Amino acid sequence: MILIKNGHVKTMAGPDLLGGDVLIDEGKIKAVGMGLEAPEGTQVIDAAGRLVVPGFVDAHCHIGLDNEGMGWEGMDYNEIVEPCTPQLRAIDSINPIDEAFMNAVMGGVTTAVTGPGSANVIGGTFVAIKLYGKRVDKMILKNPVAMKVAFGENPKRCYSGMKKSPSTRMATAALLRDMLFKTKRYMEDKEEAEKNGTKAPAFDMKLEAMIPVLKKEIPLKAHAHRADDIFTSIRIAREFDVDITLDHCTDGSLIADELAAEGLPAFVGPSLGKKSKIELRNKSFETPGVLNRAGVNVSIITDAPVIPLQYLPMCAGMAVNSGMDIEEAWKAITINPAKATGIGDRVGSLEVGKDADVVIHSGNPLTEISSQVDVAIIDGKVIYER
C-alpha cells in the first residue's frame, strides 16, 4: 500500500485538490481526497509542493516496433511487400527491452497505443500497453485497439516505386473498399453456413482480422494529414458503417467546423519538427487548440519515435503556447486519449478503482521546461524515482 500525501492532485475527473492525497492498494487507486489515512506499514510519499497526476497516455505511436539506436535490425513496423496486411499484429514486433520505454516513463508517460506504420493501406492492429515490463503479453491493456489504415502520400510513395498499386489516392481508397467489401461478404457467408449447416468459406486470415472492424469492436485508425484524405477516410467509414479515429489530422484547423459536426476523435501530431513532405505544409501547434475550440475531442500525439515519447507533455505545452486552453491540453494527454482508445475505464484519470498509474512531477511539465518526474508508479509499483 502507498499513500501519496499533500500534493497538488490533478485528478482529471474533477477539480484539482490542493494538498490532496492518493491511496494505492493492490495496483489500484483505493481513495483520492484530503487528509487520507492508511494502516501502519504503508509507504508514505510526501508530495508537498509537487504535482500529482495520472500517467500520460499517447494514442498513436510506434514504440517497441521501431527500436532506439538501430537501423533495419530494429525497424519492425512496416511490412512493405503488399499494400493490405490486416493480419499483422503489433504485439508480435514489440520489444519491451528497448530503452525508449524507460525514457518514456521518466517523462511521465505510462501508457501508449502502439502499432504498425503508414506504408500500407491496411497495416495491421494496434495495441494499448503499459510502458513497463519484460514481456509484452503482461503489459497489454487492450488488444486489439484499432486497425491501422493509411491515406495520402505514404502508401502511394511506397508502392508506386515498385510499379504496384496504389500509386494514386484513388487506388488507396479502392484497395481499402475492396477489403471491406470482401470482409462483409465473408462474414455473411460464414453466418449463413453456421445457420444452415452448409460449407463455410475457406479460411482467410486477412478477412478474419478485418471482422472486428465490421462488427464495430475496433475502429479504423486512419493516418490522414491532408483535408481531402481526412474526408475520404470519413466517407469510407460511413459507407461501411464502421468506427474511425482521425490520426495526425494535420489540416484539421482548415476544416474544424466539418470535423466537429462529424463528432469523431482527432489524434493530432506530431507537430514538432520540420515539414518533411507536402502534406505537412499546414503542420502547426495551433491545430489542437483550433480543433478543441470548435468542439472536437482532441488528443495530442508524438508518433514516437518521430517525437520521442517522453516529450509528450512538452508537445502539450507547445499547444498551450500556441493558444490551447491549458486544462484542455492536460485532457489531451490523459483522459481524452484514454477514452478515445477504449481504455478510459483503466487509465487517464485518478479515480477509485482505476489502475494506479500515478506520476509525481517537480513542477508543471506543460509550462516549466525544467520540471522533472520525481516518482513514476505503474500498476501500484514504484517504477522510477529520481
Phi, psi and omega in degrees: 000138180232135175240116175267122188245147164065024181266167168275099188266117172263102184284334188061017176230006182173196182296154173297149176250113177273118187078034184268168183232154174227124179254129184242134179212129177053044174081000182237161175278119183267327180201149174225126181175206182243140175064033180290149176238157181220160181298160176301140182096352178291137175288123181252129177245117179277114182255022181304132180077007182235166184259130180246119187223161172293151175302141182289153182235127175254123186275355182200107174204185182228028182300137180089336178262342177231096192283148180295137171067024179236159172264231183297336182299330182249010179267094185238037187242349178227122176259085189270067176233336175209145191286342182237108182227061182294342183285350181284142182236128181306323185302336183276357177242351187284130177248097184293347181279349180303136183299341180300333182293309180291327175300320179296315179298321179292347174261002177094004180268124183244345181224139177221144171259114190230154182178196185298160178279197190245024177288325185261152175301314172237120189258336184127185188265143173270159179225148173260126183227153165283154188261031175217133178152169179256339187228120187301328181302331181266001181254354189287130170268314180206132179210124356278162176260323185195164174254119183285130171228156185223140178238171173086215192288324191298306180299318182292326178292319183292324188259335178295328177293340177266003186060038179236160175277140012266142170241000176223164175295328177300317182291323177301311179298319182295320180295320178293315178301317181303315180293323179290319176300313182296321179295318179300313179295319179299315177299313181298319180293321178295317180295320179295319180295320180293323182288317187256358180073021178271176183292130179283154177296154179302140181301133179227109186297324179295313181291324175302319181294333182274345182303316179301333177291311181295332179273001181063029175278331174220153178269165163287139179250098196265106170292113180205124179260308188281150184304315182294327177292321177300315180292325177296318179299318179293318180303314182291321177299320179291320181302321186255005179053054176240159178278157184205146168244150183258103186261133185087297171051043186299321179273014185304324182294337180282339186229030187302321181295320179294317182291324177298320180293331179286331179072026181260146177287143179244127176256103193261128178142178358282130186262353179264141178109179185283163176273092191279353178206166187302319185288359176258011186299336180258017179298130184197146174286354176286335187302314180303318180292319179299315180294317180299316181293335178282346179108011179276141174283111190250134167240145178259132183235159178260334190058030182314136015270011178305310165244123179306142190300330182293348180263013177303312179296328176296321178297321176296320177296322177295324176294321176297316179298337180259015170116355181282140175300136188295323179292326176291327176293321175301315179299325186291349177236012178227268189288326180298306179296327179298310180293318185292339180255007174081020180238018182292346176280350183246320187222176174103346179204161177263095181223150180302130178096343179279164177302140181277073173255098189230136181233135177253120181255146178291333178209197180272110185292346179275339184237347182239109182295337181275354180298142180229158174279123178270320180217135174235125181242129177235127182052039176080004180248135176287111183267328183214136171228131179282000000 
